[in-house]
């Protein structure tokens, strides 16, 4: 479900903009401040109803016309249209084929993943950040995940409220917490395992032409948030006194994490920032293969500022990875020095110079 056309009105630095996109690879380049990130931001907005740069949607309104903005995307394969309107004094409005649609349903209508400055260093990020990346990919593909996720975190919130009130008995919420928690963990573990299988295949492919020996030593471990030798019921029972003392639920799926190693050493202690950035991209590419091969989805991959900290060798690996996932990819770079590498490997490649927007 690639995006064929994107239209912006009074969005960030653009008063008006219409772009025809390739269903495969789209490359935006231009100086800092030219607006290339804003274009990627608008495309992501059509998938999530959110910005990957700012939590304040009103900040996306063009400063020369502060009434509001409009972003519209069109899919020529299906004829589907997404329109997002934000008035300065009103909540954001989302319409899918002219029908008002809640934000929660938008990600499944037009799925996309954004890789940007924060996600480039997810090996250094806190565990909750990595959980959100995993959960968003699952949310796109698994309809029952939303019910399970909200069921667990609702139970967790209520149980923690009782613990803070120093209530002796939390049994009223323990059953729901355990039921939803076990299901949540199973869904996460399954998606992680599938991603690991795709990552192994991807690494084998790029290793044929690039000697990055550390890639073959990558070990990614999903940690469920409690002792692997216990079920969640045993864990909650065993830690009940500790939870009462600390007045919070100390273990469970809300403590889950994904750890990255080279051999047995923490990856962030070995990899350069450029290598970490490449690894983040490979991980997201592998998630996209899971979404495509297992769940029959074609999410758009959005990558902002690809060049920074990637040398020529790492950039070549990135190009090989794009060939592997086959989905629509939209990425940006400050200059055009890498487009010859990209252009020679892709049949359906479109390049945009944002300063003058000629292509």
One Martini backbone bead per residue (centre of mass of N, CA, C, O) as a GRO file, in nm:
protein
  359
    1UNK     BB    1   0.065   0.057   0.028
    2UNK     BB    2   0.157   0.301  -0.132
    3UNK     BB    3   0.242   0.629  -0.168
    4UNK     BB    4   0.166   0.848  -0.441
    5UNK     BB    5   0.052   1.110  -0.278
    6UNK     BB    6   0.138   1.446  -0.151
    7UNK     BB    7  -0.032   1.704   0.047
    8UNK     BB    8   0.038   2.050   0.135
    9UNK     BB    9  -0.098   2.285   0.392
   10UNK     BB   10   0.050   2.475   0.607
   11UNK     BB   11   0.328   2.302   0.649
   12UNK     BB   12   0.543   2.440   0.804
   13UNK     BB   13   0.732   2.571   0.532
   14UNK     BB   14   0.464   2.502   0.372
   15UNK     BB   15   0.202   2.628   0.186
   16UNK     BB   16   0.257   2.444  -0.084
   17UNK     BB   17   0.232   2.083  -0.178
   18UNK     BB   18   0.311   1.850  -0.454
   19UNK     BB   19   0.360   1.485  -0.467
   20UNK     BB   20   0.511   1.230  -0.659
   21UNK     BB   21   0.553   0.893  -0.585
   22UNK     BB   22   0.721   0.619  -0.541
   23UNK     BB   23   0.661   0.276  -0.468
   24UNK     BB   24   0.963   0.266  -0.363
   25UNK     BB   25   1.210   0.496  -0.415
   26UNK     BB   26   1.284   0.790  -0.203
   27UNK     BB   27   1.485   1.096  -0.252
   28UNK     BB   28   1.589   1.349  -0.022
   29UNK     BB   29   1.754   1.666  -0.082
   30UNK     BB   30   1.926   1.909   0.133
   31UNK     BB   31   1.951   2.151   0.325
   32UNK     BB   32   1.933   2.274   0.614
   33UNK     BB   33   1.593   2.385   0.635
   34UNK     BB   34   1.438   2.303   0.357
   35UNK     BB   35   1.209   2.045   0.433
   36UNK     BB   36   1.257   1.732   0.423
   37UNK     BB   37   1.157   1.645   0.705
   38UNK     BB   38   0.866   1.755   0.672
   39UNK     BB   39   0.781   1.552   0.458
   40UNK     BB   40   0.824   1.298   0.629
   41UNK     BB   41   0.636   1.389   0.857
   42UNK     BB   42   0.375   1.395   0.686
   43UNK     BB   43   0.376   1.097   0.607
   44UNK     BB   44   0.365   0.988   0.899
   45UNK     BB   45   0.100   1.127   0.980
   46UNK     BB   46  -0.071   0.931   0.782
   47UNK     BB   47  -0.015   0.682   0.992
   48UNK     BB   48  -0.042   0.820   1.311
   49UNK     BB   49  -0.114   1.133   1.383
   50UNK     BB   50   0.199   1.190   1.414
   51UNK     BB   51   0.504   1.307   1.518
   52UNK     BB   52   0.865   1.248   1.521
   53UNK     BB   53   0.941   1.549   1.657
   54UNK     BB   54   0.650   1.632   1.786
   55UNK     BB   55   0.393   1.661   2.040
   56UNK     BB   56   0.309   1.933   1.893
   57UNK     BB   57   0.088   1.983   1.643
   58UNK     BB   58   0.078   2.301   1.625
   59UNK     BB   59   0.387   2.323   1.529
   60UNK     BB   60   0.309   2.246   1.214
   61UNK     BB   61   0.221   2.521   1.163
   62UNK     BB   62   0.240   2.773   0.967
   63UNK     BB   63   0.361   3.093   1.049
   64UNK     BB   64   0.197   3.252   0.806
   65UNK     BB   65  -0.051   3.036   0.884
   66UNK     BB   66  -0.224   2.989   1.193
   67UNK     BB   67  -0.494   2.824   1.144
   68UNK     BB   68  -0.372   2.572   0.966
   69UNK     BB   69  -0.358   2.229   0.845
   70UNK     BB   70  -0.294   2.010   0.549
   71UNK     BB   71  -0.298   1.651   0.489
   72UNK     BB   72  -0.252   1.443   0.187
   73UNK     BB   73  -0.317   1.104   0.082
   74UNK     BB   74  -0.243   0.872  -0.199
   75UNK     BB   75  -0.364   0.552  -0.335
   76UNK     BB   76  -0.359   0.411  -0.650
   77UNK     BB   77  -0.428   0.107  -0.596
   78UNK     BB   78  -0.703   0.178  -0.406
   79UNK     BB   79  -0.800   0.496  -0.370
   80UNK     BB   80  -0.701   0.596  -0.106
   81UNK     BB   81  -0.776   0.851   0.149
   82UNK     BB   82  -0.588   1.084   0.349
   83UNK     BB   83  -0.703   1.332   0.593
   84UNK     BB   84  -0.542   1.611   0.765
   85UNK     BB   85  -0.661   1.829   1.026
   86UNK     BB   86  -0.538   2.150   1.178
   87UNK     BB   87  -0.651   2.359   1.412
   88UNK     BB   88  -0.542   2.570   1.642
   89UNK     BB   89  -0.832   2.527   1.834
   90UNK     BB   90  -0.835   2.222   1.738
   91UNK     BB   91  -0.853   1.913   1.690
   92UNK     BB   92  -0.760   1.659   1.526
   93UNK     BB   93  -0.843   1.547   1.187
   94UNK     BB   94  -0.954   1.228   1.047
   95UNK     BB   95  -0.972   1.100   0.705
   96UNK     BB   96  -1.112   0.801   0.551
   97UNK     BB   97  -1.272   0.825   0.282
   98UNK     BB   98  -1.447   1.064   0.433
   99UNK     BB   99  -1.403   0.922   0.713
  100UNK     BB  100  -1.403   0.937   1.032
  101UNK     BB  101  -1.091   0.875   1.218
  102UNK     BB  102  -0.915   0.729   1.446
  103UNK     BB  103  -0.592   0.710   1.534
  104UNK     BB  104  -0.579   0.402   1.615
  105UNK     BB  105  -0.659   0.313   1.298
  106UNK     BB  106  -0.439   0.435   1.105
  107UNK     BB  107  -0.195   0.231   1.106
  108UNK     BB  108  -0.364   0.008   0.942
  109UNK     BB  109  -0.420   0.174   0.683
  110UNK     BB  110  -0.105   0.325   0.690
  111UNK     BB  111   0.177   0.190   0.730
  112UNK     BB  112   0.465   0.306   0.934
  113UNK     BB  113   0.821   0.377   0.963
  114UNK     BB  114   1.042   0.568   1.177
  115UNK     BB  115   1.376   0.689   1.121
  116UNK     BB  116   1.576   0.864   1.360
  117UNK     BB  117   1.770   1.013   1.590
  118UNK     BB  118   1.651   0.836   1.822
  119UNK     BB  119   1.654   0.544   1.679
  120UNK     BB  120   1.961   0.524   1.610
  121UNK     BB  121   2.009   0.493   1.952
  122UNK     BB  122   1.856   0.234   2.088
  123UNK     BB  123   2.090   0.104   2.255
  124UNK     BB  124   2.085   0.372   2.456
  125UNK     BB  125   1.809   0.344   2.528
  126UNK     BB  126   1.547   0.295   2.697
  127UNK     BB  127   1.334   0.031   2.736
  128UNK     BB  128   1.062   0.178   2.661
  129UNK     BB  129   1.150   0.251   2.374
  130UNK     BB  130   1.183  -0.041   2.265
  131UNK     BB  131   0.898  -0.134   2.326
  132UNK     BB  132   0.753   0.066   2.136
  133UNK     BB  133   0.876  -0.040   1.873
  134UNK     BB  134   0.762  -0.322   1.898
  135UNK     BB  135   0.457  -0.257   1.950
  136UNK     BB  136   0.398  -0.106   1.688
  137UNK     BB  137   0.446  -0.341   1.492
  138UNK     BB  138   0.229  -0.524   1.619
  139UNK     BB  139  -0.019  -0.339   1.598
  140UNK     BB  140  -0.032  -0.342   1.286
  141UNK     BB  141  -0.064  -0.683   1.268
  142UNK     BB  142  -0.238  -0.717   1.552
  143UNK     BB  143  -0.562  -0.702   1.660
  144UNK     BB  144  -0.533  -0.830   1.962
  145UNK     BB  145  -0.313  -0.649   2.092
  146UNK     BB  146  -0.470  -0.405   2.193
  147UNK     BB  147  -0.640  -0.554   2.403
  148UNK     BB  148  -0.403  -0.674   2.560
  149UNK     BB  149  -0.245  -0.419   2.626
  150UNK     BB  150  -0.474  -0.260   2.772
  151UNK     BB  151  -0.538  -0.480   2.979
  152UNK     BB  152  -0.267  -0.477   3.122
  153UNK     BB  153  -0.232  -0.164   3.185
  154UNK     BB  154  -0.491  -0.140   3.345
  155UNK     BB  155  -0.420  -0.348   3.565
  156UNK     BB  156  -0.157  -0.214   3.654
  157UNK     BB  157  -0.275   0.056   3.746
  158UNK     BB  158  -0.469  -0.063   3.961
  159UNK     BB  159  -0.259  -0.215   4.129
  160UNK     BB  160  -0.081   0.034   4.196
  161UNK     BB  161  -0.300   0.186   4.347
  162UNK     BB  162  -0.326  -0.020   4.577
  163UNK     BB  163  -0.028  -0.009   4.666
  164UNK     BB  164  -0.027   0.300   4.736
  165UNK     BB  165  -0.270   0.241   4.954
  166UNK     BB  166  -0.191  -0.016   5.116
  167UNK     BB  167  -0.327  -0.267   5.008
  168UNK     BB  168  -0.342  -0.597   5.086
  169UNK     BB  169  -0.539  -0.666   4.831
  170UNK     BB  170  -0.476  -0.760   4.469
  171UNK     BB  171  -0.660  -0.988   4.343
  172UNK     BB  172  -0.865  -0.827   4.163
  173UNK     BB  173  -0.601  -0.777   3.944
  174UNK     BB  174  -0.415  -1.027   3.905
  175UNK     BB  175  -0.567  -1.199   3.696
  176UNK     BB  176  -0.566  -0.989   3.464
  177UNK     BB  177  -0.263  -0.940   3.456
  178UNK     BB  178  -0.180  -1.233   3.388
  179UNK     BB  179  -0.347  -1.290   3.138
  180UNK     BB  180  -0.244  -1.045   2.965
  181UNK     BB  181   0.064  -1.083   3.013
  182UNK     BB  182   0.102  -1.359   2.878
  183UNK     BB  183  -0.008  -1.273   2.601
  184UNK     BB  184   0.186  -1.038   2.549
  185UNK     BB  185   0.449  -1.203   2.561
  186UNK     BB  186   0.386  -1.400   2.330
  187UNK     BB  187   0.363  -1.191   2.103
  188UNK     BB  188   0.642  -1.066   2.132
  189UNK     BB  189   0.813  -1.324   2.101
  190UNK     BB  190   0.717  -1.400   1.817
  191UNK     BB  191   0.805  -1.141   1.671
  192UNK     BB  192   1.101  -1.156   1.749
  193UNK     BB  193   1.168  -1.429   1.618
  194UNK     BB  194   1.093  -1.342   1.329
  195UNK     BB  195   1.297  -1.110   1.312
  196UNK     BB  196   1.552  -1.283   1.350
  197UNK     BB  197   1.521  -1.448   1.093
  198UNK     BB  198   1.534  -1.204   0.898
  199UNK     BB  199   1.809  -1.095   0.992
  200UNK     BB  200   1.980  -1.335   0.905
  201UNK     BB  201   1.916  -1.311   0.604
  202UNK     BB  202   2.014  -1.021   0.567
  203UNK     BB  203   2.308  -1.066   0.656
  204UNK     BB  204   2.375  -1.276   0.441
  205UNK     BB  205   2.333  -1.085   0.200
  206UNK     BB  206   2.537  -0.848   0.278
  207UNK     BB  207   2.791  -1.046   0.321
  208UNK     BB  208   2.854  -1.109   0.017
  209UNK     BB  209   2.966  -0.782  -0.031
  210UNK     BB  210   3.031  -0.743   0.290
  211UNK     BB  211   3.284  -0.700   0.548
  212UNK     BB  212   3.088  -0.758   0.841
  213UNK     BB  213   3.161  -0.954   1.095
  214UNK     BB  214   2.985  -0.845   1.337
  215UNK     BB  215   2.703  -0.929   1.229
  216UNK     BB  216   2.734  -1.245   1.288
  217UNK     BB  217   2.756  -1.170   1.619
  218UNK     BB  218   2.472  -1.106   1.659
  219UNK     BB  219   2.272  -1.059   1.967
  220UNK     BB  220   1.921  -1.086   2.031
  221UNK     BB  221   1.737  -1.017   2.332
  222UNK     BB  222   1.448  -1.118   2.490
  223UNK     BB  223   1.299  -0.959   2.774
  224UNK     BB  224   1.010  -1.009   2.966
  225UNK     BB  225   1.048  -0.899   3.298
  226UNK     BB  226   1.118  -1.192   3.404
  227UNK     BB  227   1.172  -1.492   3.496
  228UNK     BB  228   1.215  -1.750   3.265
  229UNK     BB  229   1.135  -1.990   3.491
  230UNK     BB  230   0.864  -1.831   3.503
  231UNK     BB  231   0.561  -1.753   3.555
  232UNK     BB  232   0.361  -1.487   3.622
  233UNK     BB  233   0.223  -1.597   3.873
  234UNK     BB  234   0.480  -1.665   4.031
  235UNK     BB  235   0.599  -1.381   4.026
  236UNK     BB  236   0.373  -1.225   4.173
  237UNK     BB  237   0.380  -1.396   4.430
  238UNK     BB  238   0.687  -1.363   4.504
  239UNK     BB  239   0.664  -1.020   4.479
  240UNK     BB  240   0.446  -0.909   4.676
  241UNK     BB  241   0.609  -0.785   4.912
  242UNK     BB  242   0.781  -0.596   4.742
  243UNK     BB  243   0.547  -0.437   4.617
  244UNK     BB  244   0.440  -0.328   4.887
  245UNK     BB  245   0.699  -0.180   4.968
  246UNK     BB  246   0.717  -0.012   4.679
  247UNK     BB  247   0.430   0.045   4.550
  248UNK     BB  248   0.486  -0.163   4.304
  249UNK     BB  249   0.528  -0.328   4.005
  250UNK     BB  250   0.840  -0.488   3.943
  251UNK     BB  251   0.716  -0.718   3.751
  252UNK     BB  252   0.693  -0.763   3.392
  253UNK     BB  253   0.608  -0.656   3.073
  254UNK     BB  254   0.683  -0.350   3.163
  255UNK     BB  255   1.007  -0.472   3.173
  256UNK     BB  256   1.075  -0.510   2.900
  257UNK     BB  257   1.343  -0.612   2.663
  258UNK     BB  258   1.610  -0.526   2.426
  259UNK     BB  259   1.916  -0.687   2.360
  260UNK     BB  260   2.250  -0.596   2.242
  261UNK     BB  261   2.497  -0.807   2.084
  262UNK     BB  262   2.851  -0.889   2.060
  263UNK     BB  263   2.816  -1.170   2.145
  264UNK     BB  264   2.869  -1.083   2.499
  265UNK     BB  265   2.860  -0.777   2.417
  266UNK     BB  266   2.768  -0.476   2.432
  267UNK     BB  267   2.711  -0.298   2.149
  268UNK     BB  268   2.767   0.002   2.255
  269UNK     BB  269   3.081  -0.079   2.320
  270UNK     BB  270   3.159  -0.131   1.997
  271UNK     BB  271   2.991   0.046   1.829
  272UNK     BB  272   2.951   0.280   1.630
  273UNK     BB  273   2.732   0.516   1.537
  274UNK     BB  274   2.710   0.413   1.247
  275UNK     BB  275   2.659   0.112   1.322
  276UNK     BB  276   2.408   0.164   1.492
  277UNK     BB  277   2.244   0.287   1.265
  278UNK     BB  278   2.249   0.044   1.077
  279UNK     BB  279   2.123  -0.155   1.278
  280UNK     BB  280   1.851  -0.011   1.301
  281UNK     BB  281   1.777  -0.053   1.004
  282UNK     BB  282   1.794  -0.364   0.993
  283UNK     BB  283   1.577  -0.411   1.206
  284UNK     BB  284   1.344  -0.268   1.054
  285UNK     BB  285   1.363  -0.437   0.797
  286UNK     BB  286   1.289  -0.703   0.940
  287UNK     BB  287   1.011  -0.617   1.034
  288UNK     BB  288   0.900  -0.569   0.746
  289UNK     BB  289   0.924  -0.866   0.656
  290UNK     BB  290   0.721  -0.971   0.857
  291UNK     BB  291   0.479  -0.799   0.763
  292UNK     BB  292   0.488  -0.917   0.471
  293UNK     BB  293   0.517  -1.241   0.498
  294UNK     BB  294   0.297  -1.287   0.742
  295UNK     BB  295   0.081  -1.016   0.716
  296UNK     BB  296   0.047  -0.871   0.436
  297UNK     BB  297   0.231  -0.608   0.451
  298UNK     BB  298   0.320  -0.249   0.327
  299UNK     BB  299   0.521  -0.065   0.469
  300UNK     BB  300   0.659   0.239   0.524
  301UNK     BB  301   0.992   0.364   0.501
  302UNK     BB  302   1.136   0.612   0.722
  303UNK     BB  303   1.439   0.817   0.665
  304UNK     BB  304   1.629   1.042   0.851
  305UNK     BB  305   1.931   1.127   0.782
  306UNK     BB  306   2.136   0.898   0.654
  307UNK     BB  307   2.441   1.003   0.638
  308UNK     BB  308   2.496   1.043   0.918
  309UNK     BB  309   2.771   0.838   1.014
  310UNK     BB  310   2.795   0.724   0.716
  311UNK     BB  311   2.984   0.555   0.528
  312UNK     BB  312   3.034   0.409   0.229
  313UNK     BB  313   3.004   0.118   0.331
  314UNK     BB  314   2.739   0.155   0.498
  315UNK     BB  315   2.573   0.264   0.261
  316UNK     BB  316   2.587   0.004   0.091
  317UNK     BB  317   2.432  -0.168   0.293
  318UNK     BB  318   2.174  -0.003   0.286
  319UNK     BB  319   2.109  -0.059  -0.011
  320UNK     BB  320   2.079  -0.366   0.020
  321UNK     BB  321   1.844  -0.352   0.224
  322UNK     BB  322   1.637  -0.218   0.036
  323UNK     BB  323   1.625  -0.453  -0.166
  324UNK     BB  324   1.514  -0.664   0.039
  325UNK     BB  325   1.225  -0.541   0.133
  326UNK     BB  326   1.051  -0.388  -0.122
  327UNK     BB  327   0.943  -0.144  -0.013
  328UNK     BB  328   0.860   0.157   0.065
  329UNK     BB  329   1.100   0.432   0.045
  330UNK     BB  330   1.180   0.722   0.261
  331UNK     BB  331   1.457   0.951   0.222
  332UNK     BB  332   1.728   1.147   0.367
  333UNK     BB  333   1.968   1.412   0.266
  334UNK     BB  334   2.199   1.670   0.240
  335UNK     BB  335   2.302   1.513  -0.017
  336UNK     BB  336   2.399   1.355  -0.355
  337UNK     BB  337   2.648   1.142  -0.341
  338UNK     BB  338   2.462   0.854  -0.325
  339UNK     BB  339   2.261   0.824  -0.574
  340UNK     BB  340   2.429   0.648  -0.770
  341UNK     BB  341   2.407   0.389  -0.602
  342UNK     BB  342   2.101   0.375  -0.597
  343UNK     BB  343   2.024   0.404  -0.902
  344UNK     BB  344   2.179   0.135  -0.999
  345UNK     BB  345   1.968  -0.064  -0.808
  346UNK     BB  346   1.701   0.091  -0.913
  347UNK     BB  347   1.412   0.110  -1.105
  348UNK     BB  348   1.224   0.277  -0.879
  349UNK     BB  349   1.356   0.596  -0.876
  350UNK     BB  350   1.333   0.897  -0.668
  351UNK     BB  351   1.436   1.244  -0.694
  352UNK     BB  352   1.472   1.523  -0.453
  353UNK     BB  353   1.506   1.877  -0.459
  354UNK     BB  354   1.407   2.087  -0.211
  355UNK     BB  355   1.483   2.378  -0.275
  356UNK     BB  356   1.341   2.337  -0.584
  357UNK     BB  357   1.195   2.075  -0.652
  358UNK     BB  358   1.359   1.888  -0.853
  359UNK     BB  359   1.317   1.565  -1.083
   0.00000   0.00000   0.00000
